[in-house]
Amino acid sequence: METDRANPGVRVSGRTFSESELQVVAKVVAEGCGFSRAELERRVCEVLQWRRPTGALKSRECRDLLERLQGEGRVRLPAKRAAGRPLGSRTRIPKTAAGEPGEPLRGSVEQFGSLSVEPVGDPGGHRWFRELVGRYHYLSYRVPFGAHLRYLAFVSEPKRAVVAALQISSAAWRLAARDRWIGWDDATRERNLQRVVSNSRFVVLPWVRVNNLASRLLSVLVGRLGADWQARYGSRPLLVETLVDGTRFAGTCYRAANWLPLGVTSGRGRMDRQHLRHGHAPKRVLVYPLVADVARRLRES
């Protein structure tokens, strides 16, 4: 979320709100005495016609806008409910039998039959995904920002077994290496960022030691991702990005799956608006084009 120096409005998740729109937001909040934050988010989205291509309200993004305005003293929001969890926060992961280590799998990927990468849809699947990522990914599980899809990956032989968990979510608002490669200025990025998504989590479970499995799973994922994202959000992505911590991983599986290395980040992270963590933990930036001539299309679409 940024303030545009040339405009007194506020930019949130790719949309710039004018001063007159912010005054409308303040009026909706002031007149919503007794409403919960979720109700205010819905009302503000409806008044501003802030929707996804599918028609769904951008309630999560609206939460960022309202909290920013409250921090600036422009609105006064009701107290958060104790049960709510802010986006990006860590959450307690209950341990169940479903998340316990499975039978060790060793060998080459050809020994384990067909691979499948399956979207998580039902509540039980979401709990299983959250537990596997929370227990076995080095960053643990966090409440994701914005739009996202979650997947569990399976092998079919000698019996069907889960081997990995993957998450696709909204792209980083500003990523210098990516933006240079595409040739984006601020206005073009704002217009086309929704056509880029991020592989924000990928964990092969620690009892799985199967050669070439990770790169094959990435190939299966990108083969279905465009259709899955469009079915869920009404917009087909053109590019997938990811960030790899070079102090922990070489990113070999991404390169083997034909992802393109673009450079490194500044190390700030998506929530460091005051540049307090510059250079703290730079990550390698890799991308995978889902269409031909993707940089041109992202500049011109």
C-alpha positions as CSV (number, residue, x, y, z in Angstrom):
1,M,0.0,0.0,0.0
2,E,1.4,3.3,-1.0
3,T,0.7,7.0,-1.1
4,D,1.2,8.5,-4.5
5,R,3.3,11.7,-4.1
6,A,1.7,13.3,-7.1
7,N,-1.8,12.5,-5.8
8,P,-3.3,13.0,-2.4
9,G,-5.1,9.7,-2.7
10,V,-4.0,6.3,-1.5
11,R,-3.1,3.3,-3.6
12,V,-4.0,-0.2,-2.4
13,S,-3.6,-3.5,-4.2
14,G,-3.3,-1.8,-7.6
15,R,-6.1,0.7,-7.3
16,T,-5.6,4.4,-6.5
17,F,-8.4,6.0,-4.4
18,S,-8.9,9.7,-4.9
19,E,-9.5,12.1,-2.1
20,S,-13.2,12.2,-2.9
21,E,-13.4,8.4,-2.7
22,L,-11.6,8.5,0.6
23,Q,-14.2,10.9,1.9
24,V,-16.9,8.5,0.8
25,V,-15.2,5.7,2.7
26,A,-15.0,7.9,5.9
27,K,-18.7,8.6,5.6
28,V,-19.6,4.9,5.2
29,V,-17.6,4.1,8.3
30,A,-19.0,7.0,10.3
31,E,-22.5,6.0,9.4
32,G,-21.9,2.3,10.2
33,C,-22.0,2.6,13.9
34,G,-22.5,-0.9,15.4
35,F,-21.3,-2.7,12.2
36,S,-18.5,-5.2,12.4
37,R,-15.3,-4.7,10.4
38,A,-16.4,-7.4,8.0
39,E,-19.7,-5.6,7.4
40,L,-17.9,-2.3,6.8
41,E,-15.6,-3.9,4.4
42,R,-18.5,-5.2,2.4
43,R,-20.3,-1.9,2.4
44,V,-17.2,0.1,1.3
45,C,-16.6,-2.4,-1.5
46,E,-20.2,-2.1,-2.7
47,V,-20.1,1.7,-2.6
48,L,-16.8,1.9,-4.5
49,Q,-17.6,-1.1,-6.8
50,W,-14.4,-2.7,-5.8
51,R,-14.7,-6.2,-7.2
52,R,-12.7,-9.0,-8.7
53,P,-13.3,-10.0,-12.3
54,T,-15.6,-12.7,-11.0
55,G,-17.8,-10.0,-9.4
56,A,-16.7,-11.0,-5.8
57,L,-16.0,-8.1,-3.5
58,K,-12.4,-7.3,-2.7
59,S,-13.0,-7.5,1.1
60,R,-9.5,-8.5,2.0
61,E,-7.9,-5.7,0.1
62,C,-10.5,-3.3,1.6
63,R,-9.4,-4.4,5.1
64,D,-5.9,-3.0,4.2
65,L,-7.4,0.3,3.1
66,L,-9.5,0.7,6.2
67,E,-6.6,-0.1,8.5
68,R,-4.4,2.3,6.7
69,L,-7.0,5.1,7.0
70,Q,-7.5,4.3,10.7
71,G,-3.7,4.6,11.2
72,E,-3.8,8.0,9.7
73,G,-6.7,9.0,12.0
74,R,-9.2,9.4,9.1
75,V,-11.6,6.7,10.3
76,R,-12.4,4.9,13.5
77,L,-13.0,1.2,13.1
78,P,-14.7,-1.1,15.6
79,A,-12.5,-3.3,17.8
80,K,-11.3,-6.5,16.1
81,R,-13.1,-9.6,17.1
82,A,-10.9,-12.0,19.1
83,A,-11.5,-14.9,16.7
84,G,-10.2,-13.0,13.7
85,R,-6.7,-13.5,12.3
86,P,-5.0,-10.7,10.3
87,L,-3.6,-11.5,6.9
88,G,0.0,-12.5,7.0
89,S,-0.1,-13.6,10.6
90,R,1.2,-16.9,11.9
91,T,-1.5,-19.2,13.2
92,R,-1.3,-22.1,15.6
93,I,-1.1,-25.4,13.8
94,P,-2.8,-28.3,15.5
95,K,-1.0,-31.6,15.1
96,T,-3.1,-34.5,13.9
97,A,-2.4,-38.0,12.6
98,A,-3.0,-36.8,9.1
99,G,0.1,-34.6,9.3
100,E,2.4,-37.3,10.8
101,P,5.3,-38.5,8.6
102,G,4.3,-41.2,6.1
103,E,6.2,-44.1,4.8
104,P,9.6,-43.1,3.5
105,L,9.7,-42.8,-0.3
106,R,13.1,-43.1,-2.0
107,G,14.1,-43.5,-5.6
108,S,13.5,-41.8,-9.0
109,V,10.2,-40.2,-9.9
110,E,9.5,-42.9,-12.6
111,Q,9.1,-45.5,-9.9
112,F,6.1,-43.8,-8.3
113,G,3.5,-43.9,-11.1
114,S,1.5,-40.8,-12.1
115,L,1.8,-37.4,-10.4
116,S,-1.2,-35.3,-9.6
117,V,-1.4,-31.7,-8.3
118,E,-4.9,-31.2,-6.9
119,P,-6.6,-28.0,-5.8
120,V,-7.7,-28.0,-2.1
121,G,-11.4,-27.2,-1.9
122,D,-13.1,-28.7,1.1
123,P,-12.5,-27.7,4.8
124,G,-10.8,-31.0,5.5
125,G,-8.3,-30.4,2.7
126,H,-7.6,-26.9,3.9
127,R,-6.9,-28.2,7.4
128,W,-4.6,-30.9,6.0
129,F,-2.8,-28.3,3.8
130,R,-2.4,-25.9,6.7
131,E,-0.9,-28.6,8.9
132,L,1.6,-29.9,6.3
133,V,2.8,-26.4,5.4
134,G,2.8,-25.3,9.1
135,R,4.8,-28.3,10.2
136,Y,7.2,-28.8,7.4
137,H,7.8,-25.5,5.5
138,Y,10.6,-23.4,7.0
139,L,8.3,-20.3,6.9
140,S,5.4,-22.2,8.4
141,Y,1.9,-21.4,7.5
142,R,0.6,-17.8,7.3
143,V,-2.8,-16.4,6.5
144,P,-2.3,-15.6,2.8
145,F,-2.6,-12.1,1.3
146,G,-5.3,-11.6,-1.4
147,A,-6.3,-14.1,-3.9
148,H,-4.8,-17.6,-3.6
149,L,-5.1,-21.3,-4.5
150,R,-3.8,-24.2,-2.5
151,Y,-2.7,-27.6,-3.9
152,L,-1.7,-31.0,-2.5
153,A,0.5,-33.2,-4.7
154,F,0.3,-37.0,-4.8
155,V,2.0,-40.0,-6.3
156,S,0.0,-43.1,-7.4
157,E,2.4,-45.9,-6.7
158,P,3.0,-48.2,-4.8
159,K,-0.1,-46.6,-3.3
160,R,-1.6,-43.1,-3.4
161,A,0.3,-40.8,-1.1
162,V,0.7,-37.1,-0.5
163,V,4.2,-35.9,-1.3
164,A,4.1,-32.0,-1.4
165,A,2.0,-28.9,-0.8
166,L,2.0,-25.8,-3.0
167,Q,0.4,-22.4,-2.8
168,I,-0.2,-19.8,-5.5
169,S,-1.2,-16.3,-4.3
170,S,-1.3,-12.7,-5.4
171,A,2.0,-11.3,-6.8
172,A,4.3,-8.9,-4.9
173,W,3.2,-5.3,-5.6
174,R,6.7,-4.1,-6.4
175,L,9.6,-6.4,-7.3
176,A,12.4,-4.5,-9.0
177,A,14.0,-7.5,-10.9
178,R,10.7,-8.6,-12.3
179,D,9.5,-5.0,-13.1
180,R,12.8,-4.3,-15.0
181,W,12.5,-7.6,-17.0
182,I,8.9,-6.8,-18.0
183,G,9.7,-3.2,-18.6
184,W,7.0,-1.9,-16.3
185,D,6.5,1.6,-15.1
186,D,4.2,2.3,-12.1
187,A,1.1,2.9,-14.2
188,T,1.5,-0.2,-16.3
189,R,2.2,-2.4,-13.3
190,E,-0.9,-1.1,-11.6
191,R,-2.9,-2.0,-14.6
192,N,-1.5,-5.5,-15.3
193,L,-0.3,-6.8,-11.9
194,Q,-3.4,-9.1,-11.6
195,R,-2.0,-11.1,-14.6
196,V,1.0,-12.2,-12.4
197,V,0.8,-14.7,-9.6
198,S,3.3,-16.0,-7.0
199,N,4.3,-19.5,-6.0
200,S,4.4,-18.4,-2.3
201,R,4.7,-21.9,-0.7
202,F,6.2,-25.2,-2.0
203,V,7.3,-27.9,0.4
204,V,8.2,-31.5,-0.6
205,L,7.5,-33.4,2.6
206,P,10.7,-34.4,4.5
207,W,10.1,-38.2,4.3
208,V,10.0,-38.0,0.5
209,R,13.4,-38.3,-1.3
210,V,12.5,-38.8,-4.9
211,N,14.8,-37.6,-7.6
212,N,13.4,-35.0,-10.0
213,L,10.0,-35.0,-8.2
214,A,10.0,-31.2,-7.3
215,S,10.7,-30.1,-10.9
216,R,8.0,-32.5,-12.3
217,L,5.5,-31.2,-9.8
218,L,6.2,-27.6,-10.8
219,S,5.6,-28.6,-14.4
220,V,2.3,-30.2,-13.6
221,L,1.3,-27.2,-11.6
222,V,1.9,-24.6,-14.3
223,G,0.1,-26.8,-16.8
224,R,-3.2,-26.4,-15.0
225,L,-2.7,-23.1,-13.1
226,G,-4.1,-20.8,-15.8
227,A,-7.4,-22.6,-16.0
228,D,-7.7,-23.0,-12.2
229,W,-7.1,-19.3,-11.5
230,Q,-9.4,-18.1,-14.2
231,A,-12.2,-20.5,-12.9
232,R,-11.8,-19.1,-9.4
233,Y,-11.0,-15.4,-10.0
234,G,-12.1,-14.7,-13.6
235,S,-8.7,-13.6,-14.8
236,R,-6.1,-15.8,-16.5
237,P,-2.5,-15.2,-15.3
238,L,0.3,-14.8,-17.8
239,L,3.4,-15.1,-15.5
240,V,4.2,-16.9,-12.3
241,E,7.0,-15.7,-10.0
242,T,8.7,-17.1,-6.9
243,L,11.3,-16.0,-4.4
244,V,14.0,-18.5,-3.2
245,D,16.0,-18.0,-0.1
246,G,19.6,-18.5,-1.4
247,T,20.9,-19.2,2.1
248,R,18.8,-22.3,2.3
249,F,18.1,-23.5,-1.3
250,A,19.8,-23.4,-4.7
251,G,16.5,-23.2,-6.6
252,T,17.6,-26.2,-8.7
253,C,14.1,-27.6,-9.1
254,Y,12.9,-24.3,-10.6
255,R,15.7,-24.1,-13.1
256,A,15.2,-27.7,-14.0
257,A,11.5,-26.9,-14.7
258,N,12.6,-24.0,-17.0
259,W,11.9,-21.1,-14.7
260,L,14.0,-18.0,-15.5
261,P,16.3,-16.4,-12.9
262,L,16.0,-12.6,-12.9
263,G,18.1,-11.4,-10.0
264,V,17.6,-10.8,-6.3
265,T,15.2,-8.7,-4.1
266,S,16.1,-5.9,-1.8
267,G,15.3,-8.0,1.2
268,R,12.5,-5.7,2.5
269,G,9.5,-8.0,2.2
270,R,6.0,-6.9,1.0
271,M,5.0,-5.2,4.3
272,D,8.1,-3.1,4.9
273,R,6.9,0.2,3.6
274,Q,9.4,2.3,5.7
275,H,12.4,0.4,4.2
276,L,13.5,-0.7,7.7
277,R,14.6,-4.2,6.5
278,H,16.4,-3.2,3.3
279,G,19.0,-5.9,2.5
280,H,18.0,-8.0,5.5
281,A,17.2,-11.3,3.6
282,P,17.4,-10.9,-0.2
283,K,15.8,-13.6,-2.2
284,R,16.4,-14.9,-5.7
285,V,13.6,-14.0,-8.1
286,L,12.5,-16.6,-10.7
287,V,9.6,-16.5,-13.1
288,Y,7.8,-18.8,-15.4
289,P,6.0,-17.5,-18.5
290,L,2.6,-19.1,-19.0
291,V,2.3,-17.6,-22.6
292,A,4.7,-16.7,-25.3
293,D,6.1,-13.1,-25.5
294,V,4.9,-12.5,-22.0
295,A,6.9,-9.3,-21.2
296,R,5.4,-7.6,-24.2
297,R,1.9,-8.7,-23.3
298,L,2.3,-7.5,-19.7
299,R,3.4,-4.1,-21.0
300,E,0.6,-3.7,-23.5
301,S,-2.4,-5.6,-22.2
